[in-house]
Every structure is written in structure tokens, then in C-alpha cells.
Amino acid sequence: MASNNTASLPKSFSMNGGNGSYSYSNNSTVQRIASMTAEAMIEEVIGDSLDIEKFSTPLNTLRIADLGCSVGPNTYIAMQYIIGAIEKKCISKGLSRSQLPDFQVFFNDQPTNDFNTLFTFIPPEKQYFVAAVPGSFHGQLFPKFSIYIVYSSFAFHWLSEVPKEVLIKHSPAWNKGRIFYNSASKEVAEAYASQFAKDIDSILKARAKEIIRGGMMISLLIAVPDGYDNSKIGVGLLYDALGSSLLDMAHEGLINADLVDTFNVPMYVTCPKEMERLIKNNDCFSIERLKLLEYESDVDGPLDTRKHVIHIRAALECMITAHFGNEIIDELFDRLDQKATVYRHLDASYRKGHLLFLALKRQ
């Protein structure tokens, strides 16, 4: 039997490192496809809203931070978009190439992130200085007014911790037998929403200290349309199947049933109106763009559930092994792969992903 540690999930975890079959670097194509849909919007919002007058001199160093950068080449592609957009704006204002500022990029993620593998993907033709900043983006990471642009992609939907109420027996929000909120009670969903609100408040307060006035924060988050039915959240369907696989293993005595009840995925899927309200509660940023984008991860042919199962493994394996032990991993995801085949014939709406593009300006 696997570990019988009944403690709740650790507050810090990372995506799978390395460059193997289940690594995040080889299984983050969905994020890359989604982020590419925002390339034009990044250039547009930087061109319209970034105050370059504060740093349009070669004596200044323009500092950019990617929060929750994880492992793999996606972050470098995003940095190329951002720096290219800044250079284009500077040149449009009459600056020559020799007058452009130096760029320094800070790659941030949890201390357990595989920064070694991340830096093996550094483009040889990069035109910026590089540094790693380990730590949680839910708190302050940089000195006051030192960062010009903060970027994050597929990061801010991760909570700082699982809502405490969902782990307490006899609590109205106890999430017994489930690992996510999408098919759970209203009380569970409200506990997740409350934790997300606290975390966004912490993130905005920390960034307000770090970003210079006139600087920007650009974020891409998993999202759903306003009024969307939680039970239809695409990733939630796979989480339900993962939870069902864990329960099957508990019933067969392969893992402790109490461990299933204390395992919940610390992730929340917001909507535009909710995010707008949370931002307006913080008076340090103006909203320059807030737009829901749509993308498809499986455009042609049957739904590739195997690809999505491996993606879930790349994202959650470290968290699962910390809670249940590593000896169950292969068995668990083999079972999930079998259960996930039922989604091959889902309506096309389940294949579509939504991404919230958010651009804020430090006032």
C-alpha cells in the first residue's frame, strides 16, 4: 500500500522537470497553442499603453519578469513577443537601434522548478540578460519599483493552497470523494472562489510594489465565459476521471481512502466578470485589456485523450507523489487513460479552451 500520510497537500509544487516522456517541456503544446493566439494582442497593448518615456535611454535596463515560467521553451517564445513589441514601439518613437535599452529577463517559479532544464532551452540568439528567481509569485519577489513588465501564462489559476474548508470533515464544504470543485457542492465551489480571491489580491498587492508606475502586467489565465456551468469545465472532466481512478484504487486497498479525501487540486478557473471585480478591488492598476479568447487543442479528428492524460501527468505528478507516494503513478495514469476514452465522443464544445487575456497598467 502507498504512503498513509494524511497531511494536506504541500503549498509548493512544480511541473515535471527534465526532458522525458512525461516532462512538462515535452507536454505543454496546449499552452503554446493558446499563448500564440495572444501574440497580436501583446504587441497591440504594449504599443498602446506602455509608457516608454521612463526608460527610453540606453543607460536604463528594462527588466521583465515571467512569473510561473515552468520548464521548456514556451517562456522564451513569450519573451520574444514582448521584447519585439517594446523595440517596435521605441523605434516608432524615433529611437535608433543603438538607443534601445538593455533587457534583463527574470524567470520565476517555485524553488523546486527544474531551472537547469529550463536554461538548456535558452535561444542562442537571445538579446537579453537572464536570471532565475525562485519563489512563490503569491508574494513579493523583487525590490520596489524595479520591474517594467510582468508576464505570466497558465500560472495565476494555481492557488497558493487548497481551501482549508474542503479538507475538514463535517464542514459544509468538505469535498469527500472528489479532487476538484467542478462537480461538487455549491459550498465547495464557493470555498475555491474565496481562496482564488485571496490569492489574486495577494498577487496584485505584490506586483503593485514591484512594477514601476506606467509599467504593465500581462497575464493569460485558463478561464470560462461568464455564467458557464462548472460541471462542463474541460479540465474538470479529466480531474473527475482522475478522482474516480483514485477511489477505485482505494476500494481495492492499493491506497488509503483517507488520502483521497485529503487530496484536492489547488486550481481555479475564473471568468471575465469575476476577474474584473477582483482587479477593481485593488486601486493600483487600470485595466487596459480584459478579453476572453477561444482556442482549440484538437482541431481535426477524434479527441486525443491520451495527449490530455499525459498533459495532466506532467502538471500533477509531483503533487500526487508528494501525497500518495510515487509507486502508484504508473497504475493511476494507466487507469485514467482507460477512463478518459469515454470523452472521445464528446460534443465539440468540450474540446474548446478559453483563455483570459489580461493587461493591467501600474497607476
C-alpha positions as a Markdown table, in Angstrom:
| # | Residue | x | y | z |
|---|---|---|---|---|
| 1 | Met | 0.0 | 0.0 | 0.0 |
| 2 | Ala | 1.2 | 3.5 | -0.8 |
| 3 | Ser | 2.0 | 6.2 | 1.8 |
| 4 | Asn | -0.5 | 6.7 | 4.6 |
| 5 | Asn | 0.5 | 10.3 | 5.3 |
| 6 | Thr | -2.8 | 12.1 | 5.8 |
| 7 | Ala | -1.4 | 15.6 | 5.7 |
| 8 | Ser | -2.9 | 18.0 | 3.3 |
| 9 | Leu | -1.1 | 19.0 | 0.1 |
| 10 | Pro | 2.1 | 20.9 | 0.2 |
| 11 | Lys | 1.9 | 24.5 | -0.7 |
| 12 | Ser | 4.8 | 24.3 | -3.2 |
| 13 | Phe | 5.0 | 22.0 | -6.2 |
| 14 | Ser | 6.4 | 22.2 | -9.7 |
| 15 | Met | 5.6 | 20.7 | -13.1 |
| 16 | Asn | 7.6 | 17.6 | -14.1 |
| 17 | Gly | 11.2 | 18.6 | -14.9 |
| 18 | Gly | 13.7 | 17.0 | -17.3 |
| 19 | Asn | 13.1 | 16.2 | -20.9 |
| 20 | Gly | 11.4 | 12.8 | -20.7 |
| 21 | Ser | 8.2 | 11.4 | -21.9 |
| 22 | Tyr | 6.1 | 12.9 | -19.1 |
| 23 | Ser | 8.1 | 16.1 | -18.7 |
| 24 | Tyr | 6.3 | 19.5 | -18.9 |
| 25 | Ser | 8.8 | 20.6 | -21.5 |
| 26 | Asn | 7.5 | 17.9 | -23.9 |
| 27 | Asn | 3.9 | 18.2 | -22.9 |
| 28 | Ser | 3.0 | 21.9 | -22.9 |
| 29 | Thr | 1.9 | 22.2 | -26.5 |
| 30 | Val | -1.6 | 23.2 | -25.4 |
| 31 | Gln | -0.2 | 26.1 | -23.5 |
| 32 | Arg | 1.9 | 27.1 | -26.5 |
| 33 | Ile | -1.0 | 27.0 | -28.9 |
| 34 | Ala | -3.2 | 29.1 | -26.6 |
| 35 | Ser | -0.4 | 31.6 | -25.9 |
| 36 | Met | 0.2 | 32.1 | -29.6 |
| 37 | Thr | -3.4 | 33.3 | -30.0 |
| 38 | Ala | -2.4 | 36.3 | -27.8 |
| 39 | Glu | 0.7 | 37.4 | -29.7 |
| 40 | Ala | -1.0 | 40.1 | -31.7 |
| 41 | Met | -2.8 | 41.4 | -28.6 |
| 42 | Ile | 0.5 | 41.6 | -26.7 |
| 43 | Glu | 2.1 | 43.8 | -29.4 |
| 44 | Glu | -1.1 | 45.9 | -29.6 |
| 45 | Val | -1.4 | 46.6 | -25.8 |
| 46 | Ile | 2.3 | 47.4 | -25.4 |
| 47 | Gly | 2.1 | 49.7 | -28.4 |
| 48 | Asp | -0.9 | 51.5 | -27.0 |
| 49 | Ser | -0.3 | 51.5 | -23.2 |
| 50 | Leu | 3.3 | 51.1 | -22.2 |
| 51 | Asp | 5.0 | 54.3 | -21.1 |
| 52 | Ile | 8.4 | 54.0 | -22.7 |
| 53 | Glu | 9.4 | 57.6 | -21.9 |
| 54 | Lys | 10.5 | 56.5 | -18.5 |
| 55 | Phe | 13.2 | 54.2 | -19.8 |
| 56 | Ser | 13.8 | 55.1 | -23.5 |
| 57 | Thr | 17.6 | 55.7 | -22.9 |
| 58 | Pro | 20.4 | 53.2 | -23.4 |
| 59 | Leu | 21.5 | 54.0 | -19.8 |
| 60 | Asn | 18.5 | 52.2 | -18.4 |
| 61 | Thr | 18.0 | 48.4 | -18.2 |
| 62 | Leu | 14.4 | 47.3 | -18.9 |
| 63 | Arg | 13.5 | 44.5 | -16.6 |
| 64 | Ile | 10.9 | 41.9 | -17.5 |
| 65 | Ala | 9.7 | 39.0 | -15.2 |
| 66 | Asp | 7.9 | 35.8 | -16.3 |
| 67 | Leu | 6.1 | 34.5 | -13.2 |
| 68 | Gly | 5.4 | 30.8 | -13.1 |
| 69 | Cys | 7.7 | 30.2 | -16.1 |
| 70 | Ser | 7.9 | 26.4 | -15.5 |
| 71 | Val | 10.1 | 24.3 | -17.8 |
| 72 | Gly | 10.5 | 24.4 | -21.6 |
| 73 | Pro | 10.7 | 26.8 | -24.5 |
| 74 | Asn | 7.3 | 28.4 | -24.1 |
| 75 | Thr | 8.6 | 31.2 | -21.9 |
| 76 | Tyr | 11.3 | 32.1 | -24.4 |
| 77 | Ile | 8.7 | 32.4 | -27.2 |
| 78 | Ala | 6.7 | 34.8 | -25.0 |
| 79 | Met | 9.8 | 36.9 | -24.1 |
| 80 | Gln | 10.5 | 37.2 | -27.8 |
| 81 | Tyr | 7.0 | 38.6 | -28.4 |
| 82 | Ile | 7.3 | 41.1 | -25.6 |
| 83 | Ile | 10.8 | 42.4 | -26.3 |
| 84 | Gly | 10.0 | 42.6 | -30.0 |
| 85 | Ala | 6.9 | 44.7 | -29.2 |
| 86 | Ile | 8.9 | 47.0 | -27.0 |
| 87 | Glu | 11.6 | 47.5 | -29.6 |
| 88 | Lys | 9.0 | 48.2 | -32.2 |
| 89 | Lys | 7.4 | 50.9 | -30.0 |
| 90 | Cys | 10.7 | 52.5 | -29.2 |
| 91 | Ile | 11.7 | 52.7 | -32.9 |
| 92 | Ser | 8.2 | 54.2 | -33.7 |
| 93 | Lys | 9.0 | 56.9 | -31.2 |
| 94 | Gly | 12.2 | 57.8 | -33.1 |
| 95 | Leu | 14.8 | 55.8 | -31.3 |
| 96 | Ser | 17.6 | 54.1 | -33.3 |
| 97 | Arg | 18.7 | 50.5 | -32.6 |
| 98 | Ser | 21.7 | 51.8 | -30.7 |
| 99 | Gln | 19.4 | 53.8 | -28.4 |
| 100 | Leu | 17.4 | 50.8 | -27.3 |
| 101 | Pro | 17.7 | 49.9 | -23.6 |
| 102 | Asp | 19.3 | 46.7 | -22.4 |
| 103 | Phe | 16.8 | 44.0 | -21.5 |
| 104 | Gln | 17.1 | 41.7 | -18.4 |
| 105 | Val | 14.6 | 38.8 | -18.0 |
| 106 | Phe | 13.9 | 37.2 | -14.7 |
| 107 | Phe | 12.5 | 33.6 | -14.9 |
| 108 | Asn | 10.5 | 32.8 | -11.8 |
| 109 | Asp | 9.0 | 29.6 | -10.5 |
| 110 | Gln | 8.9 | 27.6 | -7.3 |
| 111 | Pro | 12.3 | 26.7 | -5.8 |
| 112 | Thr | 11.7 | 23.0 | -6.9 |
| 113 | Asn | 11.3 | 24.0 | -10.5 |
| 114 | Asp | 13.8 | 22.4 | -12.9 |
| 115 | Phe | 15.7 | 25.6 | -13.8 |
| 116 | Asn | 18.6 | 23.6 | -15.2 |
| 117 | Thr | 16.5 | 22.1 | -17.9 |
| 118 | Leu | 14.8 | 25.5 | -18.5 |
| 119 | Phe | 18.1 | 27.1 | -19.2 |
| 120 | Thr | 19.1 | 24.4 | -21.7 |
| 121 | Phe | 16.4 | 25.9 | -24.0 |
| 122 | Ile | 17.8 | 29.4 | -23.9 |
| 123 | Pro | 17.9 | 30.7 | -27.5 |
| 124 | Pro | 21.5 | 31.2 | -28.6 |
| 125 | Glu | 20.5 | 34.4 | -30.4 |
| 126 | Lys | 18.8 | 35.9 | -27.3 |
| 127 | Gln | 19.3 | 39.7 | -26.9 |
| 128 | Tyr | 18.8 | 39.9 | -23.2 |
| 129 | Phe | 20.4 | 39.1 | -19.9 |
| 130 | Val | 19.0 | 36.1 | -17.9 |
| 131 | Ala | 18.4 | 35.4 | -14.2 |
| 132 | Ala | 16.4 | 32.9 | -12.2 |
| 133 | Val | 14.3 | 33.9 | -9.3 |
| 134 | Pro | 12.9 | 31.0 | -7.2 |
| 135 | Gly | 9.9 | 31.7 | -5.0 |
| 136 | Ser | 6.1 | 32.0 | -5.0 |
| 137 | Phe | 4.5 | 34.6 | -7.1 |
| 138 | His | 1.8 | 34.9 | -4.4 |
| 139 | Gly | 4.3 | 37.2 | -2.5 |
| 140 | Gln | 6.8 | 39.9 | -3.4 |
| 141 | Leu | 9.8 | 38.7 | -5.4 |
| 142 | Phe | 11.6 | 41.9 | -6.5 |
| 143 | Pro | 12.6 | 45.2 | -5.0 |
| 144 | Lys | 10.1 | 48.1 | -5.0 |
| 145 | Phe | 9.6 | 49.7 | -8.5 |
| 146 | Ser | 12.2 | 47.6 | -10.2 |
| 147 | Ile | 10.2 | 45.7 | -12.8 |
| 148 | Tyr | 8.8 | 47.2 | -16.0 |
| 149 | Ile | 6.7 | 44.3 | -17.3 |
| 150 | Val | 5.4 | 41.3 | -15.5 |
| 151 | Tyr | 4.2 | 38.4 | -17.7 |
| 152 | Ser | 2.5 | 35.2 | -16.7 |
| 153 | Ser | 0.9 | 32.4 | -18.7 |
| 154 | Phe | -1.1 | 29.5 | -17.3 |
| 155 | Ala | 0.1 | 30.3 | -13.8 |
| 156 | Phe | -2.3 | 32.5 | -11.8 |
| 157 | His | -5.0 | 29.9 | -11.9 |
| 158 | Trp | -2.9 | 27.9 | -9.5 |
| 159 | Leu | -3.9 | 28.6 | -5.9 |
| 160 | Ser | -1.4 | 29.1 | -3.0 |
| 161 | Glu | -3.1 | 26.3 | -1.2 |
| 162 | Val | -6.1 | 24.1 | -1.2 |
| 163 | Pro | -9.1 | 25.8 | 0.5 |
| 164 | Lys | -9.0 | 24.6 | 4.1 |
| 165 | Glu | -12.8 | 24.1 | 4.3 |
| 166 | Val | -12.8 | 21.4 | 1.7 |
| 167 | Leu | -10.5 | 19.2 | 3.8 |
| 168 | Ile | -12.4 | 19.4 | 7.1 |
| 169 | Lys | -14.8 | 16.6 | 7.9 |
| 170 | His | -18.3 | 17.8 | 8.8 |
| 171 | Ser | -17.6 | 21.1 | 7.1 |
| 172 | Pro | -20.4 | 22.1 | 4.6 |
| 173 | Ala | -17.6 | 22.4 | 2.1 |
| 174 | Trp | -16.0 | 19.0 | 2.8 |
| 175 | Asn | -15.1 | 17.6 | -0.6 |
| 176 | Lys | -15.2 | 13.9 | 0.3 |
| 177 | Gly | -14.5 | 11.5 | -2.6 |
| 178 | Arg | -13.7 | 14.3 | -5.1 |
| 179 | Ile | -10.5 | 16.1 | -6.0 |
| 180 | Phe | -11.9 | 19.3 | -7.7 |
| 181 | Tyr | -14.8 | 21.6 | -7.4 |
| 182 | Asn | -16.4 | 21.3 | -10.8 |
| 183 | Ser | -18.9 | 18.6 | -9.9 |
| 184 | Ala | -19.0 | 19.2 | -6.2 |
| 185 | Ser | -21.5 | 21.2 | -4.0 |
| 186 | Lys | -22.0 | 24.9 | -4.1 |
| 187 | Glu | -20.1 | 25.2 | -0.8 |
| 188 | Val | -17.0 | 23.6 | -2.3 |
| 189 | Ala | -17.1 | 25.9 | -5.3 |
| 190 | Glu | -17.5 | 28.9 | -3.0 |
| 191 | Ala | -14.5 | 27.9 | -1.0 |
| 192 | Tyr | -12.4 | 27.6 | -4.1 |
| 193 | Ala | -13.7 | 31.0 | -5.3 |
| 194 | Ser | -12.9 | 32.6 | -1.9 |
| 195 | Gln | -9.3 | 31.2 | -2.0 |
| 196 | Phe | -8.8 | 32.5 | -5.5 |
| 197 | Ala | -10.0 | 36.0 | -4.5 |
| 198 | Lys | -7.5 | 36.0 | -1.6 |
| 199 | Asp | -4.7 | 34.8 | -3.9 |
| 200 | Ile | -5.4 | 37.4 | -6.6 |
| 201 | Asp | -5.4 | 40.1 | -4.0 |
| 202 | Ser | -2.0 | 39.0 | -2.8 |
| 203 | Ile | -0.6 | 38.8 | -6.3 |
| 204 | Leu | -1.9 | 42.3 | -7.2 |
| 205 | Lys | -0.5 | 43.8 | -4.0 |
| 206 | Ala | 2.9 | 42.2 | -4.6 |
| 207 | Arg | 3.0 | 43.3 | -8.2 |
| 208 | Ala | 2.0 | 46.9 | -7.2 |
| 209 | Lys | 5.1 | 47.1 | -5.1 |
| 210 | Glu | 7.4 | 45.7 | -7.8 |
| 211 | Ile | 6.2 | 47.4 | -11.0 |
| 212 | Ile | 7.2 | 50.9 | -11.9 |
| 213 | Arg | 4.4 | 53.5 | -12.5 |
| 214 | Gly | 3.5 | 53.2 | -16.1 |
| 215 | Gly | 4.7 | 49.6 | -16.2 |
| 216 | Met | 2.5 | 46.7 | -17.1 |
| 217 | Met | 1.3 | 43.2 | -16.1 |
| 218 | Ile | 0.2 | 40.9 | -18.9 |
| 219 | Ser | -1.4 | 37.6 | -17.9 |
| 220 | Leu | -3.0 | 34.6 | -19.6 |
| 221 | Leu | -5.3 | 32.5 | -17.5 |
| 222 | Ile | -7.4 | 29.5 | -18.1 |
| 223 | Ala | -11.0 | 30.8 | -17.9 |
| 224 | Val | -14.6 | 30.2 | -18.8 |
| 225 | Pro | -17.3 | 32.5 | -20.2 |
| 226 | Asp | -19.5 | 34.4 | -17.7 |
| 227 | Gly | -22.3 | 32.2 | -16.3 |
| 228 | Tyr | -20.6 | 29.0 | -17.5 |
| 229 | Asp | -21.7 | 25.7 | -15.9 |
| 230 | Asn | -18.9 | 24.5 | -13.7 |
| 231 | Ser | -19.7 | 20.8 | -14.4 |
| 232 | Lys | -18.6 | 21.4 | -18.1 |
| 233 | Ile | -15.1 | 22.8 | -17.3 |
| 234 | Gly | -13.0 | 20.7 | -19.7 |
| 235 | Val | -10.1 | 20.0 | -17.4 |
| 236 | Gly | -12.6 | 19.3 | -14.6 |
| 237 | Leu | -13.9 | 16.3 | -16.6 |
| 238 | Leu | -10.4 | 14.7 | -16.6 |
| 239 | Tyr | -10.0 | 15.6 | -12.9 |
| 240 | Asp | -13.3 | 13.8 | -12.2 |
| 241 | Ala | -11.9 | 10.7 | -14.0 |
| 242 | Leu | -8.6 | 11.0 | -12.1 |
| 243 | Gly | -10.5 | 11.2 | -8.8 |
| 244 | Ser | -12.6 | 8.2 | -9.8 |
| 245 | Ser | -9.4 | 6.2 | -10.5 |
| 246 | Leu | -8.0 | 7.1 | -7.1 |
| 247 | Leu | -11.3 | 5.9 | -5.5 |
| 248 | Asp | -11.1 | 2.6 | -7.4 |
| 249 | Met | -7.6 | 2.1 | -6.1 |
| 250 | Ala | -8.7 | 2.9 | -2.6 |
| 251 | His | -11.6 | 0.4 | -2.8 |
| 252 | Glu | -9.1 | -2.2 | -3.9 |
| 253 | Gly | -6.8 | -1.5 | -1.0 |
| 254 | Leu | -4.0 | 0.0 | -3.1 |
| 255 | Ile | -4.1 | 3.3 | -1.3 |
| 256 | Asn | -5.6 | 4.7 | 1.9 |
| 257 | Ala | -9.1 | 6.0 | 1.4 |
| 258 | Asp | -8.4 | 8.9 | 3.8 |
| 259 | Leu | -5.7 | 10.1 | 1.4 |
| 260 | Val | -8.2 | 10.6 | -1.4 |
| 261 | Asp | -10.4 | 12.7 | 0.8 |
| 262 | Thr | -7.4 | 15.0 | 1.6 |
| 263 | Phe | -6.3 | 15.4 | -2.0 |
| 264 | Asn | -7.7 | 18.3 | -3.9 |
| 265 | Val | -6.2 | 20.0 | -6.9 |
| 266 | Pro | -5.3 | 23.7 | -6.0 |
| 267 | Met | -6.6 | 25.3 | -9.2 |
| 268 | Tyr | -9.4 | 27.6 | -10.0 |
| 269 | Val | -11.0 | 28.6 | -13.4 |
| 270 | Thr | -12.2 | 32.2 | -13.3 |
| 271 | Cys | -14.5 | 34.2 | -15.7 |
| 272 | Pro | -14.2 | 37.8 | -17.0 |
| 273 | Lys | -16.7 | 39.4 | -14.7 |
| 274 | Glu | -15.2 | 37.8 | -11.6 |
| 275 | Met | -11.6 | 38.8 | -12.6 |
| 276 | Glu | -12.7 | 42.4 | -13.4 |
| 277 | Arg | -14.3 | 42.7 | -10.0 |
| 278 | Leu | -11.2 | 41.4 | -8.2 |
| 279 | Ile | -8.9 | 43.8 | -10.1 |
| 280 | Lys | -11.1 | 46.8 | -9.3 |
| 281 | Asn | -10.9 | 46.0 | -5.6 |
| 282 | Asn | -7.2 | 46.9 | -6.0 |
| 283 | Asp | -6.8 | 50.5 | -6.9 |
| 284 | Cys | -3.2 | 50.3 | -8.1 |
| 285 | Phe | -3.9 | 49.1 | -11.7 |
| 286 | Ser | -6.0 | 50.2 | -14.6 |
| 287 | Ile | -7.5 | 47.5 | -16.9 |
| 288 | Glu | -6.1 | 48.1 | -20.4 |
| 289 | Arg | -7.4 | 44.8 | -21.9 |
| 290 | Leu | -9.6 | 42.1 | -20.5 |
| 291 | Lys | -10.7 | 39.7 | -23.2 |
| 292 | Leu | -11.8 | 36.1 | -23.3 |
| 293 | Leu | -10.1 | 34.2 | -26.2 |
| 294 | Glu | -11.0 | 30.8 | -27.6 |
| 295 | Tyr | -8.7 | 28.2 | -28.9 |
| 296 | Glu | -8.9 | 24.5 | -29.9 |
| 297 | Ser | -6.4 | 22.0 | -28.8 |
| 298 | Asp | -7.8 | 19.2 | -31.1 |
| 299 | Val | -8.8 | 20.7 | -34.3 |
| 300 | Asp | -9.3 | 17.7 | -36.6 |
| 301 | Gly | -10.1 | 14.1 | -36.0 |
| 302 | Pro | -11.2 | 12.4 | -32.8 |
| 303 | Leu | -10.4 | 13.9 | -29.4 |
| 304 | Asp | -6.8 | 12.9 | -28.4 |
| 305 | Thr | -7.5 | 11.9 | -24.8 |
| 306 | Arg | -4.1 | 10.2 | -24.5 |
| 307 | Lys | -2.4 | 13.6 | -25.1 |
| 308 | His | -4.5 | 15.2 | -22.4 |
| 309 | Val | -3.9 | 12.5 | -19.9 |
| 310 | Ile | -0.1 | 12.9 | -20.4 |
| 311 | His | -0.5 | 16.6 | -20.0 |
| 312 | Ile | -2.3 | 16.1 | -16.7 |
| 313 | Arg | 0.5 | 13.8 | -15.6 |
| 314 | Ala | 3.2 | 16.4 | -16.5 |
| 315 | Ala | 1.3 | 19.0 | -14.4 |
| 316 | Leu | 0.2 | 17.0 | -11.4 |
| 317 | Glu | 2.7 | 14.1 | -10.9 |
| 318 | Cys | 4.9 | 15.9 | -8.4 |
| 319 | Met | 1.8 | 16.9 | -6.4 |
| 320 | Ile | 0.4 | 13.4 | -6.5 |
| 321 | Thr | 3.7 | 11.6 | -5.5 |
| 322 | Ala | 4.1 | 14.0 | -2.6 |
| 323 | His | 0.7 | 13.0 | -1.3 |
| 324 | Phe | 0.3 | 9.3 | -2.2 |
| 325 | Gly | 3.9 | 8.2 | -2.9 |
| 326 | Asn | 5.5 | 7.5 | -6.3 |
| 327 | Glu | 4.7 | 3.8 | -6.5 |
| 328 | Ile | 1.1 | 4.4 | -7.6 |
| 329 | Ile | 1.8 | 6.8 | -10.5 |
| 330 | Asp | 2.0 | 4.4 | -13.5 |
| 331 | Glu | -1.0 | 2.4 | -12.3 |
| 332 | Leu | -3.0 | 5.6 | -11.7 |
| 333 | Phe | -2.4 | 7.1 | -15.1 |
| 334 | Asp | -3.0 | 3.8 | -16.9 |
| 335 | Arg | -6.4 | 3.7 | -15.2 |
| 336 | Leu | -7.0 | 7.4 | -16.1 |
| 337 | Asp | -6.1 | 6.7 | -19.7 |
| 338 | Gln | -8.7 | 3.9 | -19.8 |
| 339 | Lys | -11.4 | 6.1 | -18.2 |
| 340 | Ala | -10.6 | 9.1 | -20.4 |
| 341 | Thr | -11.6 | 7.2 | -23.6 |
| 342 | Val | -15.2 | 7.9 | -22.8 |
| 343 | Tyr | -14.6 | 11.5 | -23.7 |
| 344 | Arg | -13.7 | 10.7 | -27.3 |
| 345 | His | -17.2 | 11.2 | -28.5 |
| 346 | Leu | -18.0 | 14.4 | -26.5 |
| 347 | Asp | -19.6 | 17.4 | -28.2 |
| 348 | Ala | -17.1 | 19.7 | -29.9 |
| 349 | Ser | -17.6 | 22.3 | -27.2 |
| 350 | Tyr | -15.6 | 20.2 | -24.8 |
| 351 | Arg | -12.5 | 20.5 | -27.0 |
| 352 | Lys | -12.5 | 24.3 | -26.9 |
| 353 | Gly | -10.4 | 26.0 | -24.4 |
| 354 | His | -10.9 | 29.6 | -23.1 |
| 355 | Leu | -8.1 | 31.9 | -22.2 |
| 356 | Leu | -8.5 | 35.2 | -20.4 |
| 357 | Phe | -6.1 | 37.9 | -21.8 |
| 358 | Leu | -5.4 | 40.5 | -19.1 |
| 359 | Ala | -3.3 | 43.6 | -19.5 |
| 360 | Leu | -3.0 | 45.9 | -16.4 |
| 361 | Lys | -1.1 | 49.2 | -16.1 |
| 362 | Arg | 0.5 | 50.3 | -12.9 |
| 363 | Gln | -1.0 | 53.7 | -12.0 |
